[in-house]
Amino acid sequence: MTDAPLCRVSDLGDPDALTVTTTDRSGRALGLIVARWQGLLMGFVNRCPHEGVPLTVMRSERLMDRALGGKYLACGKHGARFKIQSGMCTAGPCRDGLTPVALTVRDGQVFLVAWPVDVAPVSPNPAAPEGHPLS
């Protein structure tokens, strides 16, 4: 687990998402997305699998697509859309989902559980319980 908190749970609405940067003990930086949907917290590497750019690459675009009920994260470069609960790509020029990362909450603060070994896109995060609206 990283020593420094990524954010406070209270920093996030529901639904909501924010970007943070953390570093490991050697100083290596990693951009992350911390998202909240129906009380669940999810974490993803902030990198679109289409071209490897951060989802927040363009200031004119929102990270979260509120027009669709806040259920999706959106890449500002080419409009790829990802389920907030799983990181699965649902629209746009991507075949893979966002890379999930495990988060934990301690004393109201959100921490990264483990540094991702491979930051290439992987299968969706099973963060939502069975029967969850976005599973």
N, C-alpha and C positions, 0 to 999 in steps of 0.2 A: 504494500500500500504506500502511496506517496505521503510524505510528511505534511505537506501544505494542503489545506482545503481548496477545492476548486471553486466553491461558492457556498452560500447558505441556501438551505431549502427555501427559506422565505424570500430569496431573490427571484424565485420562479413563481409565476402565476400558474393557472391550470385551465387550459393548456398553455404552455409556454416553452420557449427554448432560448438558450443563450450560448455564446461561444466563450471559451476560456483557453488559456495557454498554461501548460504546466511544464516543469522540467524534472528530469531524473537527477540522481545524485551527481552524475558526471556533467550536468548542464545541458544535456540534449533536450530540445524543446519539442512539444507536441501540442498541436491545436486540437481541441475537443469541442463537441457539442453536448451540453447537458439539457435534456428535454424532460418535460413533465406532461403526462396525459392521464387523466382520471386517477390522480394520486400516485401513479407509478413514475419512478425516475428511470430514465434510460440515458446511456452515454454512447457516443459515436466519435470516431476520428473525424475531424472536420476536413474531409477530402472527398470530393465528388469522384466516383469511380470512372466517370467518362474521360476526364482530362487531368485529374489529379489536383485540381484547383480547390481552394476552400469554398464551401457553399456560400460564404459571405463575400465572394470576390467583387461583387458590384454593389455599391452603396444604394443604388436606386431600387434594389430588390430586397424583399424581406426574407429572412431565414425561414420563418414559419408562414405557411400559406393560410391565413385566417379566412380567406374567401371560401375555403373548403372546410370550414368548421374547425380549423386548427388541427386537423388530423395528419397534416403533411409538412415535411421540411422541403424547402425548394432551393435549388442551386440558382444563383443569380446570373450565371454565365449563359447557359443554354436551356434553362427551365426544367431540368430534371426534377422529378418529384419523388419523395421517399416517405413511406409510412413512418410517422413519429414513433410508434410503438416498436417497430421491428427494424427500421432502416431499409426495408425492401423497396426497390425501385418500382414505381407504378406508372410512370410516364416520363417521356423525354429520351434523350440519347444515351441511355445507360442500360447495361445488361445485368450488372451486379449491384448489390446493395451497399449501404454504408458499412464500414467496419465497426462492429459493436465493441464497447469496452465495459467492464464490470465496475459498478459504482457501489459505494456503501455510505450510509449516513451515520454520523456519530455526533452527538450533542448539537443537532440541527445543522451540521455542516456536511457537505458532500465531498467524498474522497474517491480517488481512483484506486481500485483494489490492486491492479497489477498493470504494469507497462505492457502494451501489446507487443507480442513477439514478432508478429508479421502484420504489417499495416496494409497488406493487400486486402481488397474486399473479400469478405467471407459470407457464409450463409447467415440469414437473419438471426437476430438475438431472440431467444425464447423468453423475453422479459415479461410478456403478458401472460397471465394465467389462462388456462383452457377456457374457452367460451368468452374471452374478452372481446369487446366489439371490433377490435382491429386485428385479432389473431387470425 
